[in-house]
């Protein structure tokens, strides 16, 4: 078994001086030293600055366990950090080294950083340099290894390394309850075998029972959250085996336990998201006949929703694009309008972007106006500049509009799912809302302009 210190040294190249005092300590000043010769990137720089953040850089890209592009996606938080999360400091040259005295907040748990001369950047191979924050006892503070998980993912470390890192966190800090959820998430997502998952459920029951005995009823909220991750695995990886005996037994065990656990939590100690987990557990216990009946009801409601506004005048509204153009929707009478409601947080919306770029290039010289309405002001606290940067990077050259933080335009169109496109005819009436994604959209428009 690797020790925590060994794991950390193995996984990251950290630029420390030899002195044991030159490491981040909560509430102290950290003497950060940088030797450009180690990477050869900033060796001839006249000035070097360190850009750093405590605990995390941003929340736009959330933690994912694995998959193509995960590391690069996670790095986008470094390139586009949340407002106010980062700091920048000029370093002082001392011989071959560059030095900066960084004050470590008393409540920080992790520091990550990169170096720049304003033009070139040493990102440590696009994973940043990282160090725990330590306590006076020389041990990583509570949350240090928990926060480090995102950076281990960014560095493309093995699943076993992630598990070991979070295990060390909960061993030293058993009252860090959300870390227990992450620990079991990694354990659960390391397999798709129903039998193995059942064994892990039994093991997690014992684990949370010990925590419950030590810390009381609030722990049960985290037990419910952990078990709900099994439902995610069933939905993502075991869908085709959903009604097989092994998965059925797993579903019944997990979701019966979830409901019993929720019932055992005193009402004044129940977390806000608990009703969501409880509702989904009840859904997972439905029989095939009950699921089909529910699915049919959902299809009916969706068809009713998708038919809303079709054949009627499109509600008019005033808008300003990210480039400062002001219009009313009604300004485009005499042209077809593709009005799309979307958000950068929405996976299907992002997947649709290349197709929309293709559609714009194919039909921009015909009577088609494209307007995209983003709700990122409400969801991600974006401003027009942020939306402009995002859409410019992706070649979205048509009109881009940031709905206000109250999502006024979305409410005008009763938007309840994303992406949500409307095809509006030359008279300003909603012509169509189906067949407006992927290849279907291009076929629909091709047929429209051939008429």
C-alpha positions as CSV (number, residue, x, y, z in Angstrom):
1,X,0.0,0.0,0.0
2,X,1.4,3.4,-1.0
3,X,1.6,6.0,1.7
4,X,-0.2,9.3,1.0
5,X,3.0,11.2,0.7
6,X,4.4,8.7,-1.8
7,X,1.3,8.8,-3.9
8,X,1.4,12.5,-4.1
9,X,5.1,12.6,-5.1
10,X,4.4,9.9,-7.6
11,X,1.5,11.6,-9.3
12,X,2.7,15.2,-9.5
13,X,5.9,17.1,-10.2
14,X,5.8,19.7,-7.4
15,X,8.3,22.6,-7.4
16,X,9.3,22.8,-3.7
17,X,12.6,23.9,-2.2
18,X,14.4,21.3,-0.1
19,X,13.4,22.9,3.1
20,X,10.6,21.1,5.0
21,X,9.1,24.5,5.9
22,X,8.7,25.5,2.3
23,X,5.3,23.9,1.8
24,X,1.8,25.4,2.1
25,X,0.6,25.5,5.7
26,X,-2.8,26.9,6.6
27,X,-2.6,30.5,7.8
28,X,1.1,30.8,6.9
29,X,3.1,32.2,4.0
30,X,4.2,29.7,1.4
31,X,7.6,30.3,-0.2
32,X,6.9,29.0,-3.8
33,X,10.0,28.4,-5.9
34,X,10.1,27.8,-9.6
35,X,13.0,26.6,-11.7
36,X,12.3,27.1,-15.4
37,X,15.1,24.8,-16.4
38,X,13.0,21.8,-15.3
39,X,10.6,22.3,-18.2
40,X,12.5,24.5,-20.5
41,X,9.4,26.7,-21.2
42,X,10.2,30.0,-19.5
43,X,14.0,29.9,-19.3
44,X,14.6,33.2,-21.1
45,X,11.7,35.1,-19.5
46,X,12.4,38.6,-18.1
47,X,9.4,38.4,-15.8
48,X,7.4,35.4,-14.5
49,X,4.0,35.5,-12.8
50,X,2.3,32.7,-10.9
51,X,-1.4,32.3,-11.4
52,X,-3.0,30.2,-8.6
53,X,-6.3,29.1,-7.1
54,X,-7.2,27.5,-3.8
55,X,-9.3,24.3,-3.8
56,X,-10.6,24.6,-7.3
57,X,-10.6,26.9,-10.4
58,X,-14.2,26.7,-11.7
59,X,-17.5,24.8,-11.8
60,X,-18.3,24.9,-15.5
61,X,-17.0,21.4,-16.1
62,X,-17.9,19.1,-13.3
63,X,-16.1,15.9,-12.2
64,X,-16.4,12.9,-14.4
65,X,-14.9,9.5,-13.7
66,X,-13.7,8.5,-17.1
67,X,-14.3,8.9,-20.8
68,X,-12.7,10.4,-23.9
69,X,-11.7,14.1,-23.5
70,X,-12.3,14.2,-19.7
71,X,-8.8,15.6,-18.9
72,X,-9.1,18.3,-21.5
73,X,-12.6,19.2,-20.4
74,X,-11.5,19.5,-16.8
75,X,-8.6,21.8,-17.9
76,X,-11.2,24.2,-19.3
77,X,-11.9,25.2,-15.7
78,X,-8.3,26.4,-15.4
79,X,-8.6,28.3,-18.7
80,X,-12.0,29.7,-17.8
81,X,-12.1,30.0,-14.0
82,X,-15.1,31.2,-12.0
83,X,-15.0,34.9,-11.3
84,X,-12.9,35.8,-8.3
85,X,-11.4,32.4,-7.8
86,X,-7.9,33.1,-9.1
87,X,-4.9,35.2,-7.9
88,X,-1.8,36.4,-9.8
89,X,1.5,37.4,-8.3
90,X,4.8,38.6,-9.8
91,X,7.7,36.4,-8.9
92,X,11.2,37.6,-7.9
93,X,14.3,36.1,-9.4
94,X,16.9,34.7,-7.0
95,X,19.7,33.1,-8.9
96,X,18.3,30.4,-11.1
97,X,15.0,30.3,-9.2
98,X,11.9,32.5,-9.3
99,X,10.2,33.0,-5.9
100,X,6.8,34.2,-4.7
101,X,5.6,34.5,-1.1
102,X,2.0,33.3,-1.2
103,X,-0.3,33.8,1.9
104,X,-2.3,30.6,2.5
105,X,-5.8,31.2,3.9
106,X,-6.6,29.4,7.1
107,X,-9.5,27.7,5.5
108,X,-7.8,26.6,2.2
109,X,-7.2,22.9,1.6
110,X,-5.4,22.8,-1.8
111,X,-3.4,25.1,-3.9
112,X,-2.9,24.7,-7.7
113,X,-1.0,27.0,-10.0
114,X,0.8,27.6,-13.3
115,X,3.5,30.0,-14.4
116,X,3.5,32.5,-17.3
117,X,5.5,35.4,-18.8
118,X,2.3,36.8,-20.3
119,X,2.7,35.0,-23.6
120,X,4.0,31.5,-22.8
121,X,2.5,29.3,-20.0
122,X,3.9,26.4,-18.0
123,X,0.7,24.5,-17.2
124,X,2.6,21.3,-16.1
125,X,1.4,19.5,-19.2
126,X,-2.1,21.0,-18.9
127,X,-2.8,19.6,-15.4
128,X,-1.3,22.5,-13.3
129,X,1.1,22.2,-10.4
130,X,-0.7,21.1,-7.2
131,X,0.0,20.8,-3.5
132,X,-2.0,19.9,-0.4
133,X,-2.3,22.6,2.3
134,X,-0.9,21.2,5.5
135,X,-1.8,21.7,9.2
136,X,0.6,22.5,11.9
137,X,0.8,18.8,12.6
138,X,2.3,18.2,9.1
139,X,-0.7,16.3,7.9
140,X,-2.8,17.4,4.9
141,X,-5.8,19.4,6.2
142,X,-9.3,18.2,5.9
143,X,-10.4,18.3,2.2
144,X,-6.9,18.4,0.7
145,X,-7.0,15.0,-0.8
146,X,-10.7,15.4,-1.5
147,X,-10.1,18.5,-3.6
148,X,-7.1,16.8,-5.2
149,X,-9.4,14.3,-6.9
150,X,-10.3,16.6,-9.8
151,X,-6.6,17.2,-10.4
152,X,-5.8,13.5,-10.4
153,X,-8.5,13.1,-13.0
154,X,-7.1,16.0,-15.0
155,X,-3.7,14.2,-14.8
156,X,-5.3,11.0,-16.2
157,X,-4.4,8.9,-13.1
158,X,-5.7,5.3,-12.7
159,X,-9.0,4.6,-11.0
160,X,-7.1,2.8,-8.2
161,X,-5.1,6.0,-7.5
162,X,-8.4,8.0,-7.2
163,X,-9.8,5.4,-4.8
164,X,-6.6,5.4,-2.7
165,X,-6.5,9.2,-2.5
166,X,-10.1,9.5,-1.3
167,X,-9.7,6.5,1.1
168,X,-6.8,8.4,2.8
169,X,-9.1,11.4,3.1
170,X,-11.9,9.5,4.9
171,X,-9.4,7.6,7.0
172,X,-8.0,10.8,8.5
173,X,-11.3,12.7,8.4
174,X,-14.2,10.3,8.9
175,X,-16.6,13.2,9.5
176,X,-16.0,14.5,5.9
177,X,-19.2,12.9,4.8
178,X,-19.4,13.9,1.2
179,X,-15.9,12.4,0.7
180,X,-17.5,9.0,1.7
181,X,-20.0,9.5,-1.1
182,X,-17.2,10.1,-3.6
183,X,-15.3,7.1,-2.2
184,X,-18.2,4.7,-2.8
185,X,-18.9,6.4,-6.2
186,X,-15.4,5.3,-7.3
187,X,-15.9,1.8,-5.9
188,X,-19.3,1.4,-7.5
189,X,-18.3,2.8,-10.9
190,X,-15.3,0.4,-11.1
191,X,-17.6,-2.4,-12.1
192,X,-20.8,-3.2,-14.0
193,X,-21.3,-6.7,-12.6
194,X,-24.6,-7.0,-10.7
195,X,-23.1,-9.6,-8.4
196,X,-20.1,-7.4,-7.6
197,X,-22.3,-4.4,-7.1
198,X,-24.5,-6.3,-4.7
199,X,-21.4,-7.3,-2.7
200,X,-20.3,-3.6,-2.6
201,X,-23.8,-2.6,-1.5
202,X,-23.4,-5.0,1.4
203,X,-20.0,-3.6,2.2
204,X,-21.2,0.0,2.0
205,X,-24.1,-0.9,4.4
206,X,-21.6,-1.9,7.0
207,X,-19.5,1.2,6.3
208,X,-22.4,3.6,6.8
209,X,-23.7,1.7,9.8
210,X,-20.4,2.4,11.6
211,X,-20.6,6.1,10.6
212,X,-24.2,6.3,11.7
213,X,-23.3,4.9,15.1
214,X,-20.5,7.4,15.5
215,X,-22.0,10.6,14.0
216,X,-25.8,10.2,14.1
217,X,-28.7,10.5,11.7
218,X,-27.2,13.1,9.3
219,X,-25.0,10.4,7.9
220,X,-28.0,8.6,6.5
221,X,-28.4,11.4,3.9
222,X,-25.1,10.5,2.5
223,X,-25.9,6.8,2.5
224,X,-28.9,7.6,0.3
225,X,-26.8,9.6,-2.0
226,X,-24.2,6.8,-2.3
227,X,-26.8,4.1,-3.0
228,X,-28.4,6.4,-5.6
229,X,-25.2,6.1,-7.6
230,X,-26.1,2.4,-8.2
231,X,-29.2,3.6,-10.0
232,X,-27.0,5.8,-12.3
233,X,-25.0,2.7,-13.1
234,X,-28.1,0.7,-13.9
235,X,-29.4,3.4,-16.1
236,X,-26.1,4.0,-17.9
237,X,-24.6,0.5,-18.2
238,X,-27.2,-2.1,-17.3
239,X,-30.2,-0.8,-19.1
240,X,-30.4,-3.8,-21.5
241,X,-30.3,-6.1,-18.5
242,X,-32.8,-4.1,-16.5
243,X,-35.3,-6.9,-15.9
244,X,-32.9,-9.8,-15.7
245,X,-33.0,-11.6,-12.3
246,X,-29.6,-10.3,-11.1
247,X,-30.3,-6.6,-11.9
248,X,-33.9,-6.9,-10.6
249,X,-32.6,-8.2,-7.3
250,X,-30.0,-5.4,-7.2
251,X,-32.7,-2.8,-8.0
252,X,-35.0,-4.0,-5.3
253,X,-32.3,-4.2,-2.7
254,X,-30.9,-0.8,-3.4
255,X,-34.1,1.1,-3.7
256,X,-35.9,-0.6,-0.9
257,X,-32.9,0.4,1.3
258,X,-33.0,3.9,0.0
259,X,-36.7,4.3,0.9
260,X,-36.2,2.7,4.3
261,X,-33.2,5.0,5.0
262,X,-35.1,8.1,4.0
263,X,-37.9,7.1,6.4
264,X,-35.4,6.7,9.2
265,X,-34.0,10.3,8.8
266,X,-35.7,12.8,11.1
267,X,-37.6,15.4,9.0
268,X,-35.5,18.3,10.3
269,X,-32.2,16.5,9.3
270,X,-33.2,15.7,5.7
271,X,-31.2,17.3,3.0
272,X,-32.8,19.3,0.3
273,X,-32.2,16.8,-2.5
274,X,-33.5,13.8,-0.6
275,X,-37.0,14.0,-2.2
276,X,-35.3,13.6,-5.6
277,X,-33.5,10.4,-4.6
278,X,-36.7,9.1,-3.0
279,X,-38.8,9.8,-6.0
280,X,-36.3,8.1,-8.3
281,X,-36.0,5.1,-6.0
282,X,-39.8,4.6,-6.3
283,X,-39.5,4.8,-10.0
284,X,-36.8,2.1,-10.1
285,X,-39.1,-0.2,-8.2
286,X,-41.9,0.0,-10.8
287,X,-42.9,-3.2,-12.7
288,X,-42.4,-3.3,-16.5
289,X,-46.2,-2.7,-16.9
290,X,-46.1,0.3,-14.6
291,X,-43.1,1.7,-16.4
292,X,-44.7,1.3,-19.8
293,X,-47.9,3.1,-18.5
294,X,-45.8,5.9,-17.1
295,X,-43.7,6.1,-20.3
296,X,-46.9,6.4,-22.4
297,X,-48.2,9.2,-20.2
298,X,-44.8,11.0,-20.6
299,X,-44.9,10.6,-24.4
300,X,-48.4,12.0,-24.4
301,X,-47.4,15.0,-22.3
302,X,-44.3,15.6,-24.5
303,X,-46.3,15.5,-27.7
304,X,-48.7,18.0,-26.2
305,X,-45.8,20.2,-25.2
306,X,-44.1,20.0,-28.6
307,X,-47.3,20.9,-30.3
308,X,-47.6,24.1,-28.2
309,X,-47.4,27.3,-30.4
310,X,-47.4,25.4,-33.7
311,X,-49.7,27.2,-36.2
312,X,-49.8,30.2,-34.0
313,X,-48.0,33.6,-34.2
314,X,-44.5,33.3,-32.5
315,X,-44.5,35.5,-29.4
316,X,-42.6,38.7,-30.3
317,X,-39.8,40.0,-28.1
318,X,-37.0,42.5,-28.2
319,X,-33.4,41.3,-27.9
320,X,-29.8,42.4,-28.1
321,X,-27.1,40.1,-29.6
322,X,-23.7,39.7,-28.0
323,X,-22.3,42.0,-30.7
324,X,-24.7,44.8,-29.7
325,X,-27.3,44.5,-32.5
326,X,-30.8,45.3,-31.3
327,X,-33.9,43.7,-32.9
328,X,-37.4,42.5,-32.4
329,X,-38.2,39.0,-33.6
330,X,-40.9,40.6,-35.8
331,X,-38.1,42.4,-37.7
332,X,-37.5,39.2,-39.7
333,X,-41.0,38.8,-41.2
334,X,-40.5,37.8,-44.8
335,X,-37.8,35.3,-43.8
336,X,-37.7,31.9,-42.2
337,X,-36.4,32.0,-38.6
338,X,-34.7,29.1,-36.8
339,X,-35.1,30.1,-33.1
340,X,-33.2,27.8,-30.7
341,X,-33.2,27.8,-26.9
342,X,-30.1,26.3,-25.5
343,X,-27.3,26.4,-22.8
344,X,-23.6,25.6,-22.6
345,X,-24.4,23.3,-19.6
346,X,-26.7,21.1,-21.7
347,X,-24.8,18.1,-23.3
348,X,-27.3,17.6,-26.2
349,X,-27.1,21.3,-26.9
350,X,-23.3,21.2,-27.2
351,X,-23.5,18.1,-29.3
352,X,-25.8,20.0,-31.7
353,X,-23.4,22.9,-32.2
354,X,-21.4,21.4,-35.2
355,X,-24.7,20.6,-36.9
356,X,-26.0,24.1,-36.5
357,X,-22.7,25.5,-37.8
358,X,-23.1,23.3,-40.9
359,X,-26.7,24.4,-41.3
360,X,-25.7,28.1,-41.0
361,X,-23.0,27.7,-43.7
362,X,-25.4,25.8,-46.0
363,X,-28.4,28.2,-45.7
364,X,-26.9,31.6,-44.7
365,X,-27.4,33.0,-48.3
366,X,-31.0,31.9,-48.4
367,X,-34.0,33.4,-46.5
368,X,-33.0,31.8,-43.2
369,X,-32.3,33.8,-40.0
370,X,-30.8,31.9,-37.1
371,X,-31.1,33.1,-33.5
372,X,-29.8,31.2,-30.5
373,X,-31.1,32.2,-27.0
374,X,-28.9,31.0,-24.2
375,X,-29.9,30.7,-20.5
376,X,-26.4,30.8,-19.3
377,X,-26.9,34.0,-17.3
378,X,-29.3,32.2,-15.0
379,X,-27.5,28.8,-14.9
380,X,-23.8,29.8,-15.1
381,X,-23.9,33.6,-14.2
382,X,-22.4,34.4,-17.7
383,X,-22.4,37.8,-19.2
384,X,-22.5,38.7,-22.9
385,X,-18.7,38.7,-23.2
386,X,-18.5,35.1,-21.8
387,X,-21.2,33.9,-24.2
388,X,-19.4,35.7,-27.1
389,X,-16.1,34.0,-26.3
390,X,-17.8,30.6,-26.0
391,X,-19.7,30.9,-29.3
392,X,-16.8,32.5,-31.2
393,X,-14.5,29.6,-30.3
394,X,-17.1,27.2,-31.8
395,X,-17.8,29.1,-35.0
396,X,-21.3,30.0,-34.0
397,X,-21.5,33.1,-36.3
398,X,-25.3,33.6,-36.3
399,X,-27.1,35.8,-33.8
400,X,-26.3,34.9,-30.2
401,X,-28.5,36.2,-27.4
402,X,-28.1,35.9,-23.7
403,X,-31.4,35.7,-22.0
404,X,-31.6,37.7,-18.7
405,X,-31.1,36.1,-15.3
406,X,-34.9,35.8,-15.0
407,X,-35.0,33.9,-18.4
408,X,-37.7,36.2,-19.7
409,X,-37.6,35.0,-23.3
410,X,-37.6,31.3,-22.2
411,X,-40.7,31.9,-20.1
412,X,-42.4,33.7,-23.0
413,X,-42.0,30.4,-25.0
414,X,-42.7,28.1,-22.0
415,X,-39.3,26.4,-22.4
416,X,-39.0,23.2,-20.3
417,X,-36.4,21.2,-22.1
418,X,-33.2,21.9,-24.1
419,X,-32.2,22.2,-26.9
420,X,-35.6,23.5,-27.9
421,X,-35.9,24.8,-31.6
422,X,-38.7,26.6,-33.3
423,X,-39.0,27.0,-37.1
424,X,-40.9,30.2,-37.8
425,X,-42.4,30.9,-41.2
426,X,-42.2,34.2,-43.3
427,X,-45.5,35.3,-41.8
428,X,-44.2,35.0,-38.2
429,X,-46.1,31.8,-37.3
430,X,-44.5,28.8,-35.7
431,X,-44.3,26.3,-38.5
432,X,-42.6,23.3,-36.9
433,X,-41.0,22.1,-33.7
434,X,-40.2,18.5,-34.6
435,X,-37.5,17.2,-37.0
436,X,-35.2,20.1,-36.1
437,X,-32.2,18.3,-34.8
438,X,-29.2,16.6,-36.5
439,X,-29.6,15.5,-40.1
440,X,-33.4,15.9,-39.8
441,X,-32.9,19.7,-39.5
442,X,-30.9,20.0,-42.7
443,X,-33.4,17.7,-44.6
444,X,-36.3,19.9,-43.3
445,X,-34.7,23.1,-44.4
446,X,-33.6,21.6,-47.8
447,X,-37.2,20.6,-48.4
448,X,-38.4,24.0,-47.3
449,X,-36.2,26.0,-49.7
450,X,-36.9,23.6,-52.6
451,X,-40.7,24.3,-52.5
